[in-house]
Every structure is written in C-alpha cells, then in structure tokens.
C-alpha cells in the first residue's frame, strides 16, 4: 500500500480561549476587596487549588546582583487540546498538516499511522509523538485503545478513504477526512452511516470554506452587495501529475482532474451561491500520447444550472500551466479571486456601484493557515459537541455531482443531479482573532 500522498466559523469560540489574564485579574481583585468571612471561605478552595498546582524551581541566579527567575505560572491552562492521529505521511502531511498542528490552539498530533516505519519514527521524533503511538495500516484498529487520540485524520489516496473512515468510526474515534470524500456515492454513504452508527463526527477537509478571502466573498453575497447572482466562472489547472503516481491510477484516484482540482470549482459554486445544481453538462479530454493519462482524464469542462437561473462554468486541467481563479457575477456587482484555491497568497477584488460611480476594491485580508483553521474547527466541534461545518453530506453531494458530470461527458447529454436529502452544512464557521 502506497504511503505517498501529495493531497491536498473557524476557531474556538470565546469560551474556548485561555483564561490566564481573566483569572489573574479576578484573583487580584478577590484578594484586594473581599473581607467577609463567608466570602473568604468560598474563595479558600480556589486558593488551595492554585497552591497545590504551584511548582517551585531552584533559582539559577544566586548572585545578589541578579533578579530572581520566575516560577512556572500555576494558573497556566492545562493542555486540553484535542488529540489527532494522522493517517498517511506524504507531502501534504509533512508540508502542510503537521506544521499547521504546531500553530493550532485546539488540536495536537498524538499518533501517526504509516506504511513506512522509518519515516514514521523520524516524523514522530520531530513532532513529539511517543513511539508507542506509531501504527501501521494493519495495526490501525489499535487506535481504539489510545485515549490520547480523539480524532483520526485520513490523508490517503481517495479510494482508501472509505475503509479507513469506517474502521476509525468502529474504533470509537471522530473522523476528519481529506477531500474528495471517496470515489463513489455508495462509499460516501457508507462512511456517513458508519459514523452515525457509532455516534462519531465526520468532517471533510474543504479548507477553502474556512479561509478569509472566500469568507469575505461569501459575506458580500449574503449582504446583497452583489445583487442576485448570475454566473460563476472558474478554472483550476496544473501540469504536475507524475506517471505511475497514485493520481494517475483510476482505481485509487477515482478520476483525473475532476475529483482532484475540478472539485474546488464545483464546491465553490455551491458554497458561495448557497444553491444546489439541478443539471450538468460536461466534456472530458484524455491525451492519448501522454503516459500520465493512460487511465484518467487530463481535462474536464462542465456547466452547472441552478434553480434560480444562476449558472457555473468551470474547467480543470492536469496538462495546462498552473492557473487558479474564479469570478462571481451578480446584478449589482462582481467579486473575483485570483489566485484562488491555493494554500496561501490568495487575492480578491470586487466591483460595485458607489455614489453613482463604478468602483473596484481590493481588500487586504489577513494571511492565515487554512489547515490550522479547519483543524481547529473540527477540534471545537468535538469539544462542544457540534456538527462540523463541512460534514459527510457535503462530500456526498459533491460526489453525486461529479458522477453526473462523468455521465454527461460519456453520453454527450445534460444529466440531472440528485438533490440532497439532508443538510449539507453543519455549524457555522466562527471567525474571531487568529
């Protein structure tokens, strides 16, 4: 089994934030103002707890001219972050996910699962994962016995998602799964059913929904500044797929450009419009003289029609120079993102009418780690027993649409899209200070 993987509202609420400053201020005020014996007796247990938690260390500087070094703060919050087991240690995990864990407020990596024991041991040493919390794909089910793991993060080739999500749910763990959710509607449903049966949460990693630029464009839509939406135009291309890598294997990937990079265009149209397409028309291309595309399409073009009359025209390519963009056009204005869909460096601008003049605005938004944001959202949902913003139903609906796109390309006809029977999005993304 290959472990190579190049894969690819939010934060805690205020209640989840560290209380150090509040507790210190409250403690000082209590000591200065409370004099009644009854109140003093009430405060005594808290003071006793602080004293019991105090750690005193020997002074390093014993010279009279030097100041004392402070002891550890007994009011520092304990590390109650949610523990994640990362399954698959490929490029995405090493380059993006593990560094994101280092900056997470609510999550930490507590276990690793890999088919390469040497690589897993080296990564574990780097990120402080105990050696007894390293697993392989055969011992994966033993995660059920690791209390330090609350969430399993699946970062594997697409066709392997379903089995490991089902096994993870059976092990009693919540699941965070990379997109695309799976390679068939049946597998998506199997994943949802397994998590529901075992009372576990399931979140799909649609990181673009959690980052500031897309959130700002969504705000423009919801505020009515763009007016009634008319059309969405998007492209996502790259020229990087390697022959014999799992992305070129139809059985493992489920397809070529569509499920990997075309999915960003598809999901953005749904997310920003708040509508579900009713019909798709599509074509695909497969270069016969390029060994990368012996099994999968190199390109896909598709049009989606929505109930309001809104349309989305999208293209994705594995054989074009890297380019990522989208433009959302409304009756009163437009918004565009270019570059779009990437891990960083996203930029937006929008055009609206102000005081009888057409103006173009290019807001500067904070650069954030998208992976940290979505990881923290999942951890917050575990802590607060909430349905994740992008649950399994979101991935299932995208898979329904992709299957309709492939059917349209095969038949040369427009194909109706089955509508979701359950909500495709859960708890709102709470954006505070990151």
ROVEXFI-563150 format. One record per residue (C-alpha): x, y, z. Coordinates in steps of 0.5 Angstrom, whole numbers, padded with zeros to 4 digits, always signed. Layout:
<atoms>
XYZ/...
</atoms>
This chain:
<atoms>
+0000+0000+0000/+0003+0007-0002/+0004+0012+0003/+0006+0017-0002/+0001+0023-0002/+0001+0030-0005/-0006+0031-0003/-0009+0036-0001/-0034+0059+0024/-0027+0058+0025/-0023+0058+0031/-0025+0057+0038/-0031+0061+0041/-0029+0066+0046/-0031+0060+0051/-0025+0056+0049/-0020+0061+0050/-0014+0061+0055/-0017+0065+0062/-0010+0067+0064/-0011+0074+0064/-0018+0074+0067/-0016+0069+0072/-0010+0073+0075/-0015+0080+0075/-0020+0076+0078/-0015+0073+0083/-0012+0080+0085/-0019+0083+0086/-0021+0078+0090/-0015+0079+0095/-0016+0086+0095/-0023+0087+0096/-0026+0081+0099/-0026+0081+0107/-0033+0078+0109/-0031+0071+0113/-0037+0068+0109/-0034+0070+0102/-0027+0068+0104/-0029+0061+0106/-0032+0061+0099/-0025+0063+0096/-0021+0058+0100/-0022+0052+0096/-0020+0056+0089/-0013+0059+0093/-0012+0052+0096/-0012+0049+0089/-0007+0054+0086/-0003+0053+0092/-0003+0045+0090/-0001+0047+0083/+0005+0051+0084/+0011+0049+0082/+0018+0052+0085/+0024+0051+0082/+0031+0053+0085/+0034+0059+0083/+0039+0059+0077/+0042+0066+0079/+0044+0066+0086/+0048+0072+0086/+0046+0078+0090/+0046+0083+0084/+0042+0079+0080/+0034+0078+0080/+0030+0072+0081/+0028+0068+0076/+0020+0067+0076/+0017+0060+0078/+0012+0057+0073/+0005+0060+0073/+0000+0056+0077/-0005+0059+0073/-0003+0057+0066/-0008+0053+0063/-0007+0045+0062/-0006+0043+0055/-0013+0040+0054/-0012+0041+0046/-0016+0035+0042/-0011+0029+0040/-0011+0028+0033/-0008+0021+0029/-0005+0023+0022/-0006+0017+0018/-0001+0018+0012/+0005+0021+0012/+0006+0024+0005/+0007+0031+0002/+0001+0034+0005/+0002+0032+0012/+0009+0034+0012/+0009+0040+0008/+0002+0043+0011/-0002+0039+0016/+0004+0038+0021/+0006+0045+0021/-0001+0047+0022/-0002+0043+0028/+0004+0047+0031/+0000+0053+0031/-0006+0050+0033/-0010+0053+0039/-0014+0047+0040/-0011+0041+0037/-0005+0037+0037/-0002+0031+0034/-0002+0025+0039/-0001+0019+0034/+0002+0017+0027/+0000+0012+0022/+0004+0010+0016/+0007+0004+0012/+0014+0007+0013/+0016+0005+0020/+0023+0009+0019/+0020+0015+0016/+0014+0015+0022/+0019+0014+0027/+0023+0020+0025/+0017+0025+0024/+0015+0022+0031/+0021+0025+0034/+0021+0031+0030/+0014+0033+0033/+0014+0029+0040/+0009+0023+0038/+0011+0018+0043/+0014+0011+0040/+0008+0007+0043/+0003+0012+0039/+0006+0010+0032/+0002+0005+0028/+0002+0002+0021/-0004+0000+0017/-0005-0007+0020/-0005-0004+0027/-0009+0002+0025/-0015-0001+0029/-0011-0001+0036/-0012+0007+0036/-0019+0005+0040/-0014+0003+0046/-0010+0010+0045/-0014+0015+0050/-0010+0021+0047/-0013+0020+0040/-0020+0023+0040/-0020+0025+0032/-0017+0021+0026/-0015+0025+0020/-0015+0021+0014/-0010+0023+0009/-0009+0018+0004/-0011+0016-0004/-0018+0017-0005/-0020+0010-0006/-0018+0008+0001/-0022+0014+0005/-0028+0010+0006/-0025+0003+0009/-0021+0007+0014/-0026+0012+0016/-0031+0006+0017/-0025+0003+0021/-0024+0009+0025/-0031+0010+0027/-0031+0003+0029/-0025+0005+0034/-0029+0010+0037/-0026+0016+0034/-0028+0022+0031/-0026+0023+0023/-0023+0028+0019/-0022+0026+0012/-0019+0030+0006/-0023+0031+0000/-0025+0028-0005/-0029+0024+0001/-0029+0018-0003/-0029+0015-0010/-0037+0013-0011/-0043+0016-0008/-0044+0009-0005/-0037+0009-0001/-0039+0016+0002/-0046+0014+0004/-0042+0008+0008/-0038+0013+0011/-0043+0017+0014/-0047+0011+0016/-0041+0008+0020/-0040+0015+0024/-0047+0016+0025/-0048+0008+0028/-0042+0009+0032/-0044+0017+0035/-0038+0020+0032/-0037+0026+0028/-0035+0026+0021/-0032+0033+0017/-0029+0033+0010/-0023+0038+0009/-0026+0043+0005/-0020+0048+0007/-0023+0054+0002/-0029+0055+0006/-0025+0056+0012/-0020+0062+0010/-0021+0069+0010/-0022+0071+0002/-0027+0066+0001/-0031+0068+0007/-0031+0075+0005/-0033+0074-0002/-0039+0070+0002/-0040+0076+0006/-0041+0080+0000/-0046+0075-0003/-0050+0075+0004/-0050+0082+0005/-0053+0083-0002/-0048+0088-0005/-0047+0084-0011/-0054+0083-0012/-0058+0077-0015/-0052+0072-0017/-0052+0071-0025/-0046+0067-0026/-0040+0064-0024/-0033+0062-0028/-0027+0059-0025/-0021+0055-0027/-0016+0051-0024/-0010+0048-0027/-0003+0045-0026/+0002+0041-0030/+0005+0036-0025/+0002+0029-0025/+0007+0024-0025/+0006+0017-0029/+0005+0011-0024/+0004+0016-0018/-0003+0014-0015/-0006+0020-0018/-0005+0017-0025/-0009+0011-0022/-0016+0011-0024/-0018+0006-0018/-0014+0010-0013/-0016+0017-0015/-0023+0015-0018/-0021+0020-0024/-0016+0025-0026/-0017+0033-0026/-0024+0033-0024/-0024+0030-0017/-0017+0033-0015/-0017+0040-0017/-0024+0041-0021/-0027+0040-0015/-0025+0046-0012/-0029+0050-0017/-0035+0046-0016/-0035+0046-0009/-0034+0054-0009/-0040+0055-0014/-0044+0051-0009/-0041+0055-0003/-0042+0062-0005/-0049+0061-0008/-0052+0057-0003/-0056+0053-0008/-0055+0046-0011/-0055+0045-0018/-0060+0041-0022/-0057+0040-0028/-0050+0039-0031/-0047+0039-0038/-0040+0036-0039/-0034+0034-0043/-0027+0031-0042/-0021+0030-0045/-0016+0025-0045/-0009+0026-0048/-0007+0019-0052/+0000+0021-0053/+0002+0023-0045/+0003+0017-0041/+0000+0021-0035/-0007+0020-0038/-0007+0013-0039/-0013+0012-0034/-0015+0019-0032/-0018+0025-0036/-0013+0031-0037/-0018+0036-0037/-0026+0037-0036/-0030+0043-0037/-0037+0043-0034/-0043+0048-0034/-0048+0047-0028/-0055+0050-0028/-0058+0052-0021/-0066+0053-0019/-0065+0061-0019/-0062+0061-0026/-0055+0062-0024/-0050+0058-0028/-0043+0056-0026/-0038+0055-0032/-0032+0051-0030/-0025+0048-0033/-0020+0044-0029/-0014+0041-0033/-0008+0037-0031/-0004+0039-0037/-0004+0046-0037/+0000+0051-0034/-0001+0053-0026/-0007+0058-0026/-0013+0058-0021/-0018+0063-0021/-0026+0065-0020/-0030+0070-0022/-0037+0071-0019/-0042+0076-0022/-0048+0079-0020/-0053+0084-0022/-0050+0090-0018/-0043+0088-0017/-0038+0082-0018/-0032+0079-0014/-0026+0075-0016/-0021+0071-0013/-0014+0070-0017/-0010+0067-0015/-0015+0062-0012/-0016+0055-0009/-0008+0055-0006/-0005+0054+0001/-0003+0062+0001/-0002+0068-0003/-0010+0069-0005/-0012+0075-0007/-0019+0078-0008/-0022+0084-0011/-0029+0087-0012/-0033+0092-0016/-0039+0095-0014/-0043+0102-0015/-0042+0107-0010/-0045+0114-0011/-0046+0114-0018/-0039+0111-0020/-0037+0104-0021/-0031+0103-0016/-0026+0097-0016/-0024+0095-0009/-0018+0090-0007/-0018+0089+0001/-0012+0087+0004/-0014+0081+0009/-0010+0077+0014/-0006+0071+0012/-0008+0065+0016/-0006+0058+0016/-0012+0055+0012/-0010+0048+0015/-0010+0051+0022/-0017+0054+0021/-0020+0048+0019/-0017+0043+0024/-0019+0048+0030/-0026+0048+0027/-0026+0040+0028/-0023+0040+0035/-0028+0046+0037/-0034+0041+0035/-0031+0036+0039/-0030+0040+0045/-0037+0043+0044/-0041+0037+0041/-0043+0041+0035/-0044+0038+0027/-0038+0040+0023/-0039+0046+0018/-0037+0041+0012/-0040+0034+0015/-0040+0028+0011/-0046+0030+0007/-0042+0036+0004/-0038+0031+0001/-0043+0026-0001/-0047+0032-0005/-0040+0034-0009/-0039+0026-0011/-0046+0026-0013/-0045+0032-0018/-0038+0029-0020/-0042+0023-0022/-0047+0027-0026/-0041+0030-0030/-0038+0024-0032/-0044+0021-0034/-0046+0027-0038/-0039+0027-0041/-0040+0020-0043/-0047+0021-0046/-0046+0028-0049/-0052+0030-0046/-0054+0034-0040/-0055+0030-0034/-0060+0032-0028/-0057+0032-0021/-0060+0028-0015/-0062+0033-0009/-0059+0032-0002/-0064+0029+0003/-0060+0032+0009/-0057+0039+0010/-0050+0039+0007/-0047+0044+0012/-0047+0044+0020/-0045+0049+0025/-0043+0056+0022/-0035+0058+0022/-0034+0063+0027/-0029+0068+0025/-0025+0071+0031/-0018+0073+0032/-0013+0068+0030/
</atoms>
